[in-house]
Amino acid sequence: MTTSVSKELTYVTHLPALAKFLKKTNSFISATDYLKELIRSKPNALLLRAKESVPKDYERLLSELLPTAKESEVQLIVSHHIELAVKYNVPVQLSAMECTSLTSANTSTKTNTLPELPFVSVSVHSLAEANTAISTGARRLVLGHLFPSRCKPGLAPRSETDCQRILELAKEDNIPIHGIGGINFNTYPLMPNDYAGIYVMTETMEQVDIKSYTQKWRNLLID
């Protein structure tokens, strides 16, 4: 008997898109309350991406969302802010360049691996970056940009050949890869089955019925 395995679902915050949606719909809820409802819908994880926020505001939002995430058993992932990942003991997602900088600074241990951090995922956009991430100890790769997206208009998606090479590299090292970039209900079926999960961003910031939206993804992500 074959057991169905569900791919992981990670939502990614996009605060400008969320603010635009709340204004357009004349919503009375705050952006923070919307994100709490998003967490309560139970994706596997929420990547707190907030490039437009200063560190103090980022930490405030993180601390406001953590209780809901723990209660809902949803993993919050910090984007780039290593010190906050350590302080709150939550995973961190880095770029390949940040991995290189960290390992270069980690000379006291005479190793080329990342210093002790909570679970580290690394966003990659090329085979070279994937090699760097894996060699420095990344435990997950996030590969973009898979499809055309509103977040990066005009940017051509990654070629299927490039994606396949990176998928094969990660498979050799038993490193899970999650896809990001233009993934929605129409494009997801076009993805190879080699991905361990998906990251969905802008679309998640525009949902009137968040619970039903997440349930639709859950149904689709079962192998």
C-alpha positions as protocol buffer text, in pm:
chain_id: "A"
residue {
  index: 1
  type: MET
  ca { x: 0 y: 0 z: 0 }
}
residue {
  index: 2
  type: THR
  ca { x: 141 y: 338 z: -104 }
}
residue {
  index: 3
  type: THR
  ca { x: 119 y: 624 z: 145 }
}
residue {
  index: 4
  type: SER
  ca { x: 48 y: 967 z: 2 }
}
residue {
  index: 5
  type: VAL
  ca { x: 308 y: 1229 z: 88 }
}
residue {
  index: 6
  type: SER
  ca { x: 221 y: 1596 z: 87 }
}
residue {
  index: 7
  type: LYS
  ca { x: 473 y: 1847 z: -40 }
}
residue {
  index: 8
  type: GLU
  ca { x: 548 y: 2134 z: 197 }
}
residue {
  index: 9
  type: LEU
  ca { x: 364 y: 2462 z: 159 }
}
residue {
  index: 10
  type: THR
  ca { x: 543 y: 2782 z: 258 }
}
residue {
  index: 11
  type: TYR
  ca { x: 380 y: 3122 z: 235 }
}
residue {
  index: 12
  type: VAL
  ca { x: 594 y: 3433 z: 191 }
}
residue {
  index: 13
  type: THR
  ca { x: 491 y: 3773 z: 317 }
}
residue {
  index: 14
  type: HIS
  ca { x: 483 y: 4069 z: 77 }
}
residue {
  index: 15
  type: LEU
  ca { x: 378 y: 4364 z: 289 }
}
residue {
  index: 16
  type: PRO
  ca { x: 328 y: 4621 z: 7 }
}
residue {
  index: 17
  type: ALA
  ca { x: 97 y: 4378 z: -176 }
}
residue {
  index: 18
  type: LEU
  ca { x: -92 y: 4313 z: 147 }
}
residue {
  index: 19
  type: ALA
  ca { x: -135 y: 4685 z: 218 }
}
residue {
  index: 20
  type: LYS
  ca { x: -266 y: 4737 z: -135 }
}
residue {
  index: 21
  type: PHE
  ca { x: -514 y: 4450 z: -98 }
}
residue {
  index: 22
  type: LEU
  ca { x: -645 y: 4569 z: 240 }
}
residue {
  index: 23
  type: LYS
  ca { x: -693 y: 4921 z: 102 }
}
residue {
  index: 24
  type: LYS
  ca { x: -864 y: 4795 z: -215 }
}
residue {
  index: 25
  type: THR
  ca { x: -1108 y: 4580 z: -18 }
}
residue {
  index: 26
  type: ASN
  ca { x: -1171 y: 4848 z: 247 }
}
residue {
  index: 27
  type: SER
  ca { x: -1076 y: 4592 z: 508 }
}
residue {
  index: 28
  type: PHE
  ca { x: -1090 y: 4688 z: 874 }
}
residue {
  index: 29
  type: ILE
  ca { x: -833 y: 4428 z: 982 }
}
residue {
  index: 30
  type: SER
  ca { x: -467 y: 4515 z: 1021 }
}
residue {
  index: 31
  type: ALA
  ca { x: -186 y: 4361 z: 820 }
}
residue {
  index: 32
  type: THR
  ca { x: -73 y: 4177 z: 1134 }
}
residue {
  index: 33
  type: ASP
  ca { x: -418 y: 4029 z: 1189 }
}
residue {
  index: 34
  type: TYR
  ca { x: -431 y: 3918 z: 826 }
}
residue {
  index: 35
  type: LEU
  ca { x: -96 y: 3741 z: 867 }
}
residue {
  index: 36
  type: LYS
  ca { x: -221 y: 3572 z: 1184 }
}
residue {
  index: 37
  type: GLU
  ca { x: -520 y: 3439 z: 990 }
}
residue {
  index: 38
  type: LEU
  ca { x: -282 y: 3321 z: 720 }
}
residue {
  index: 39
  type: ILE
  ca { x: -85 y: 3130 z: 983 }
}
residue {
  index: 40
  type: ARG
  ca { x: -402 y: 2983 z: 1135 }
}
residue {
  index: 41
  type: SER
  ca { x: -491 y: 2839 z: 794 }
}
residue {
  index: 42
  type: LYS
  ca { x: -194 y: 2607 z: 856 }
}
residue {
  index: 43
  type: PRO
  ca { x: 61 y: 2618 z: 578 }
}
residue {
  index: 44
  type: ASN
  ca { x: 376 y: 2434 z: 682 }
}
residue {
  index: 45
  type: ALA
  ca { x: 569 y: 2757 z: 720 }
}
residue {
  index: 46
  type: LEU
  ca { x: 563 y: 3134 z: 677 }
}
residue {
  index: 47
  type: LEU
  ca { x: 872 y: 3316 z: 555 }
}
residue {
  index: 48
  type: LEU
  ca { x: 869 y: 3663 z: 705 }
}
residue {
  index: 49
  type: ARG
  ca { x: 997 y: 3868 z: 414 }
}
residue {
  index: 50
  type: ALA
  ca { x: 990 y: 4241 z: 483 }
}
residue {
  index: 51
  type: LYS
  ca { x: 1267 y: 4419 z: 295 }
}
residue {
  index: 52
  type: GLU
  ca { x: 1093 y: 4750 z: 346 }
}
residue {
  index: 53
  type: SER
  ca { x: 1095 y: 4720 z: 728 }
}
residue {
  index: 54
  type: VAL
  ca { x: 1372 y: 4848 z: 954 }
}
residue {
  index: 55
  type: PRO
  ca { x: 1508 y: 4584 z: 1196 }
}
residue {
  index: 56
  type: LYS
  ca { x: 1310 y: 4719 z: 1492 }
}
residue {
  index: 57
  type: ASP
  ca { x: 979 y: 4696 z: 1305 }
}
residue {
  index: 58
  type: TYR
  ca { x: 1072 y: 4356 z: 1165 }
}
residue {
  index: 59
  type: GLU
  ca { x: 1139 y: 4221 z: 1514 }
}
residue {
  index: 60
  type: ARG
  ca { x: 813 y: 4367 z: 1643 }
}
residue {
  index: 61
  type: LEU
  ca { x: 618 y: 4189 z: 1370 }
}
residue {
  index: 62
  type: LEU
  ca { x: 807 y: 3865 z: 1432 }
}
residue {
  index: 63
  type: SER
  ca { x: 732 y: 3875 z: 1805 }
}
residue {
  index: 64
  type: GLU
  ca { x: 364 y: 3946 z: 1736 }
}
residue {
  index: 65
  type: LEU
  ca { x: 331 y: 3650 z: 1499 }
}
residue {
  index: 66
  type: LEU
  ca { x: 531 y: 3392 z: 1696 }
}
residue {
  index: 67
  type: PRO
  ca { x: 261 y: 3301 z: 1953 }
}
residue {
  index: 68
  type: THR
  ca { x: 7 y: 3234 z: 1675 }
}
residue {
  index: 69
  type: ALA
  ca { x: 264 y: 3032 z: 1481 }
}
residue {
  index: 70
  type: LYS
  ca { x: 348 y: 2817 z: 1784 }
}
residue {
  index: 71
  type: GLU
  ca { x: -19 y: 2764 z: 1865 }
}
residue {
  index: 72
  type: SER
  ca { x: -91 y: 2665 z: 1504 }
}
residue {
  index: 73
  type: GLU
  ca { x: 227 y: 2455 z: 1474 }
}
residue {
  index: 74
  type: VAL
  ca { x: 340 y: 2659 z: 1175 }
}
residue {
  index: 75
  type: GLN
  ca { x: 711 y: 2730 z: 1137 }
}
residue {
  index: 76
  type: LEU
  ca { x: 808 y: 3096 z: 1110 }
}
residue {
  index: 77
  type: ILE
  ca { x: 1122 y: 3153 z: 903 }
}
residue {
  index: 78
  type: VAL
  ca { x: 1327 y: 3471 z: 940 }
}
residue {
  index: 79
  type: SER
  ca { x: 1458 y: 3626 z: 620 }
}
residue {
  index: 80
  type: HIS
  ca { x: 1822 y: 3745 z: 642 }
}
residue {
  index: 81
  type: HIS
  ca { x: 1808 y: 3865 z: 1007 }
}
residue {
  index: 82
  type: ILE
  ca { x: 2047 y: 3609 z: 1156 }
}
residue {
  index: 83
  type: GLU
  ca { x: 2058 y: 3776 z: 1497 }
}
residue {
  index: 84
  type: LEU
  ca { x: 1679 y: 3747 z: 1529 }
}
residue {
  index: 85
  type: ALA
  ca { x: 1685 y: 3383 z: 1421 }
}
residue {
  index: 86
  type: VAL
  ca { x: 1931 y: 3312 z: 1701 }
}
residue {
  index: 87
  type: LYS
  ca { x: 1746 y: 3527 z: 1955 }
}
residue {
  index: 88
  type: TYR
  ca { x: 1406 y: 3365 z: 1891 }
}
residue {
  index: 89
  type: ASN
  ca { x: 1542 y: 3022 z: 1792 }
}
residue {
  index: 90
  type: VAL
  ca { x: 1366 y: 3014 z: 1457 }
}
residue {
  index: 91
  type: PRO
  ca { x: 1499 y: 2908 z: 1115 }
}
residue {
  index: 92
  type: VAL
  ca { x: 1666 y: 3160 z: 889 }
}
residue {
  index: 93
  type: GLN
  ca { x: 1673 y: 3189 z: 512 }
}
residue {
  index: 94
  type: LEU
  ca { x: 1982 y: 3338 z: 353 }
}
residue {
  index: 95
  type: SER
  ca { x: 2118 y: 3415 z: 9 }
}
residue {
  index: 96
  type: ALA
  ca { x: 2415 y: 3227 z: -135 }
}
residue {
  index: 97
  type: MET
  ca { x: 2619 y: 3546 z: -100 }
}
residue {
  index: 98
  type: GLU
  ca { x: 2537 y: 3564 z: 271 }
}
residue {
  index: 99
  type: CYS
  ca { x: 2650 y: 3203 z: 310 }
}
residue {
  index: 100
  type: THR
  ca { x: 2985 y: 3291 z: 155 }
}
residue {
  index: 101
  type: SER
  ca { x: 3025 y: 3595 z: 382 }
}
residue {
  index: 102
  type: LEU
  ca { x: 2939 y: 3394 z: 693 }
}
residue {
  index: 103
  type: THR
  ca { x: 3175 y: 3110 z: 617 }
}
residue {
  index: 104
  type: SER
  ca { x: 3454 y: 3356 z: 539 }
}
residue {
  index: 105
  type: ALA
  ca { x: 3398 y: 3517 z: 879 }
}
residue {
  index: 106
  type: ASN
  ca { x: 3395 y: 3178 z: 1050 }
}
residue {
  index: 107
  type: THR
  ca { x: 3774 y: 3150 z: 1033 }
}
residue {
  index: 108
  type: SER
  ca { x: 3822 y: 3086 z: 1405 }
}
residue {
  index: 109
  type: THR
  ca { x: 3701 y: 2729 z: 1360 }
}
residue {
  index: 110
  type: LYS
  ca { x: 3908 y: 2684 z: 1045 }
}
residue {
  index: 111
  type: THR
  ca { x: 3604 y: 2547 z: 861 }
}
residue {
  index: 112
  type: ASN
  ca { x: 3420 y: 2648 z: 547 }
}
residue {
  index: 113
  type: THR
  ca { x: 3078 y: 2577 z: 691 }
}
residue {
  index: 114
  type: LEU
  ca { x: 2811 y: 2800 z: 837 }
}
residue {
  index: 115
  type: PRO
  ca { x: 2839 y: 2881 z: 1210 }
}
residue {
  index: 116
  type: GLU
  ca { x: 2589 y: 2722 z: 1447 }
}
residue {
  index: 117
  type: LEU
  ca { x: 2251 y: 2864 z: 1346 }
}
residue {
  index: 118
  type: PRO
  ca { x: 1891 y: 2747 z: 1354 }
}
residue {
  index: 119
  type: PHE
  ca { x: 1777 y: 2557 z: 1045 }
}
residue {
  index: 120
  type: VAL
  ca { x: 1921 y: 2732 z: 738 }
}
residue {
  index: 121
  type: SER
  ca { x: 1756 y: 2745 z: 398 }
}
residue {
  index: 122
  type: VAL
  ca { x: 1929 y: 2923 z: 113 }
}
residue {
  index: 123
  type: SER
  ca { x: 1775 y: 3090 z: -191 }
}
residue {
  index: 124
  type: VAL
  ca { x: 1964 y: 3006 z: -510 }
}
residue {
  index: 125
  type: HIS
  ca { x: 1939 y: 3116 z: -872 }
}
residue {
  index: 126
  type: SER
  ca { x: 2216 y: 2920 z: -1043 }
}
residue {
  index: 127
  type: LEU
  ca { x: 2411 y: 2596 z: -1027 }
}
residue {
  index: 128
  type: ALA
  ca { x: 2710 y: 2782 z: -882 }
}
residue {
  index: 129
  type: GLU
  ca { x: 2498 y: 2928 z: -602 }
}
residue {
  index: 130
  type: ALA
  ca { x: 2350 y: 2586 z: -530 }
}
residue {
  index: 131
  type: ASN
  ca { x: 2700 y: 2440 z: -505 }
}
residue {
  index: 132
  type: THR
  ca { x: 2802 y: 2716 z: -266 }
}
residue {
  index: 133
  type: ALA
  ca { x: 2495 y: 2668 z: -48 }
}
residue {
  index: 134
  type: ILE
  ca { x: 2536 y: 2291 z: -27 }
}
residue {
  index: 135
  type: SER
  ca { x: 2910 y: 2304 z: 40 }
}
residue {
  index: 136
  type: THR
  ca { x: 2859 y: 2549 z: 327 }
}
residue {
  index: 137
  type: GLY
  ca { x: 2595 y: 2338 z: 499 }
}
residue {
  index: 138
  type: ALA
  ca { x: 2255 y: 2456 z: 375 }
}
residue {
  index: 139
  type: ARG
  ca { x: 1979 y: 2220 z: 482 }
}
residue {
  index: 140
  type: ARG
  ca { x: 1731 y: 2336 z: 219 }
}
residue {
  index: 141
  type: LEU
  ca { x: 1751 y: 2516 z: -114 }
}
residue {
  index: 142
  type: VAL
  ca { x: 1486 y: 2750 z: -248 }
}
residue {
  index: 143
  type: LEU
  ca { x: 1512 y: 2772 z: -626 }
}
residue {
  index: 144
  type: GLY
  ca { x: 1371 y: 3063 z: -822 }
}
residue {
  index: 145
  type: HIS
  ca { x: 1256 y: 3216 z: -1048 }
}
residue {
  index: 146
  type: LEU
  ca { x: 1044 y: 2931 z: -1193 }
}
residue {
  index: 147
  type: PHE
  ca { x: 761 y: 3114 z: -1372 }
}
residue {
  index: 148
  type: PRO
  ca { x: 679 y: 3472 z: -1477 }
}
residue {
  index: 149
  type: SER
  ca { x: 549 y: 3662 z: -1176 }
}
residue {
  index: 150
  type: ARG
  ca { x: 401 y: 3995 z: -1075 }
}
residue {
  index: 151
  type: CYS
  ca { x: 671 y: 4032 z: -812 }
}
residue {
  index: 152
  type: LYS
  ca { x: 944 y: 4042 z: -1080 }
}
residue {
  index: 153
  type: PRO
  ca { x: 776 y: 4167 z: -1398 }
}
residue {
  index: 154
  type: GLY
  ca { x: 984 y: 4135 z: -1710 }
}
residue {
  index: 155
  type: LEU
  ca { x: 1223 y: 3883 z: -1558 }
}
residue {
  index: 156
  type: ALA
  ca { x: 1245 y: 3567 z: -1766 }
}
residue {
  index: 157
  type: PRO
  ca { x: 1193 y: 3247 z: -1567 }
}
residue {
  index: 158
  type: ARG
  ca { x: 1475 y: 3002 z: -1506 }
}
residue {
  index: 159
  type: SER
  ca { x: 1524 y: 2757 z: -1793 }
}
residue {
  index: 160
  type: GLU
  ca { x: 1406 y: 2400 z: -1742 }
}
residue {
  index: 161
  type: THR
  ca { x: 1758 y: 2277 z: -1815 }
}
residue {
  index: 162
  type: ASP
  ca { x: 1911 y: 2495 z: -1541 }
}
residue {
  index: 163
  type: CYS
  ca { x: 1644 y: 2388 z: -1294 }
}
residue {
  index: 164
  type: GLN
  ca { x: 1697 y: 2021 z: -1371 }
}
residue {
  index: 165
  type: ARG
  ca { x: 2073 y: 2048 z: -1317 }
}
residue {
  index: 166
  type: ILE
  ca { x: 2020 y: 2207 z: -979 }
}
residue {
  index: 167
  type: LEU
  ca { x: 1758 y: 1949 z: -884 }
}
residue {
  index: 168
  type: GLU
  ca { x: 1999 y: 1669 z: -974 }
}
residue {
  index: 169
  type: LEU
  ca { x: 2282 y: 1828 z: -774 }
}
residue {
  index: 170
  type: ALA
  ca { x: 2062 y: 1861 z: -466 }
}
residue {
  index: 171
  type: LYS
  ca { x: 1939 y: 1504 z: -504 }
}
residue {
  index: 172
  type: GLU
  ca { x: 2297 y: 1375 z: -500 }
}
residue {
  index: 173
  type: ASP
  ca { x: 2350 y: 1545 z: -164 }
}
residue {
  index: 174
  type: ASN
  ca { x: 2004 y: 1461 z: -32 }
}
residue {
  index: 175
  type: ILE
  ca { x: 1915 y: 1830 z: 5 }
}
residue {
  index: 176
  type: PRO
  ca { x: 1545 y: 1916 z: -43 }
}
residue {
  index: 177
  type: ILE
  ca { x: 1461 y: 2186 z: -296 }
}
residue {
  index: 178
  type: HIS
  ca { x: 1156 y: 2410 z: -279 }
}
residue {
  index: 179
  type: GLY
  ca { x: 1044 y: 2615 z: -579 }
}
residue {
  index: 180
  type: ILE
  ca { x: 948 y: 2984 z: -581 }
}
residue {
  index: 181
  type: GLY
  ca { x: 842 y: 3239 z: -840 }
}
residue {
  index: 182
  type: GLY
  ca { x: 506 y: 3263 z: -1013 }
}
residue {
  index: 183
  type: ILE
  ca { x: 372 y: 2943 z: -857 }
}
residue {
  index: 184
  type: ASN
  ca { x: -7 y: 2930 z: -855 }
}
residue {
  index: 185
  type: PHE
  ca { x: -283 y: 2676 z: -913 }
}
residue {
  index: 186
  type: ASN
  ca { x: -226 y: 2694 z: -1290 }
}
residue {
  index: 187
  type: THR
  ca { x: 154 y: 2674 z: -1296 }
}
residue {
  index: 188
  type: TYR
  ca { x: 207 y: 2422 z: -1016 }
}
residue {
  index: 189
  type: PRO
  ca { x: 104 y: 2120 z: -1230 }
}
residue {
  index: 190
  type: LEU
  ca { x: 384 y: 2214 z: -1473 }
}
residue {
  index: 191
  type: MET
  ca { x: 652 y: 2158 z: -1207 }
}
residue {
  index: 192
  type: PRO
  ca { x: 855 y: 1834 z: -1194 }
}
residue {
  index: 193
  type: ASN
  ca { x: 780 y: 1606 z: -902 }
}
residue {
  index: 194
  type: ASP
  ca { x: 1136 y: 1646 z: -770 }
}
residue {
  index: 195
  type: TYR
  ca { x: 1053 y: 1953 z: -563 }
}
residue {
  index: 196
  type: ALA
  ca { x: 998 y: 1893 z: -192 }
}
residue {
  index: 197
  type: GLY
  ca { x: 768 y: 2191 z: -165 }
}
residue {
  index: 198
  type: ILE
  ca { x: 670 y: 2534 z: -290 }
}
residue {
  index: 199
  type: TYR
  ca { x: 687 y: 2895 z: -175 }
}
residue {
  index: 200
  type: VAL
  ca { x: 391 y: 3118 z: -267 }
}
residue {
  index: 201
  type: MET
  ca { x: 408 y: 3493 z: -215 }
}
residue {
  index: 202
  type: THR
  ca { x: 200 y: 3773 z: -370 }
}
residue {
  index: 203
  type: GLU
  ca { x: -115 y: 3567 z: -421 }
}
residue {
  index: 204
  type: THR
  ca { x: -124 y: 3474 z: -52 }
}
residue {
  index: 205
  type: MET
  ca { x: -155 y: 3842 z: 37 }
}
residue {
  index: 206
  type: GLU
  ca { x: -481 y: 3880 z: -158 }
}
residue {
  index: 207
  type: GLN
  ca { x: -720 y: 3621 z: -20 }
}
residue {
  index: 208
  type: VAL
  ca { x: -1072 y: 3689 z: 103 }
}
residue {
  index: 209
  type: ASP
  ca { x: -1118 y: 3329 z: 217 }
}
residue {
  index: 210
  type: ILE
  ca { x: -774 y: 3232 z: 346 }
}
residue {
  index: 211
  type: LYS
  ca { x: -878 y: 2898 z: 494 }
}
residue {
  index: 212
  type: SER
  ca { x: -1031 y: 2772 z: 167 }
}
residue {
  index: 213
  type: TYR
  ca { x: -730 y: 2896 z: -29 }
}
residue {
  index: 214
  type: THR
  ca { x: -490 y: 2699 z: 188 }
}
residue {
  index: 215
  type: GLN
  ca { x: -710 y: 2390 z: 180 }
}
residue {
  index: 216
  type: LYS
  ca { x: -708 y: 2402 z: -200 }
}
residue {
  index: 217
  type: TRP
  ca { x: -330 y: 2403 z: -193 }
}
residue {
  index: 218
  type: ARG
  ca { x: -327 y: 2116 z: 55 }
}
residue {
  index: 219
  type: ASN
  ca { x: -541 y: 1905 z: -174 }
}
residue {
  index: 220
  type: LEU
  ca { x: -321 y: 1985 z: -473 }
}
residue {
  index: 221
  type: LEU
  ca { x: 9 y: 1914 z: -296 }
}
residue {
  index: 222
  type: ILE
  ca { x: -69 y: 1554 z: -207 }
}
residue {
  index: 223
  type: ASP
  ca { x: 133 y: 1325 z: -431 }
}
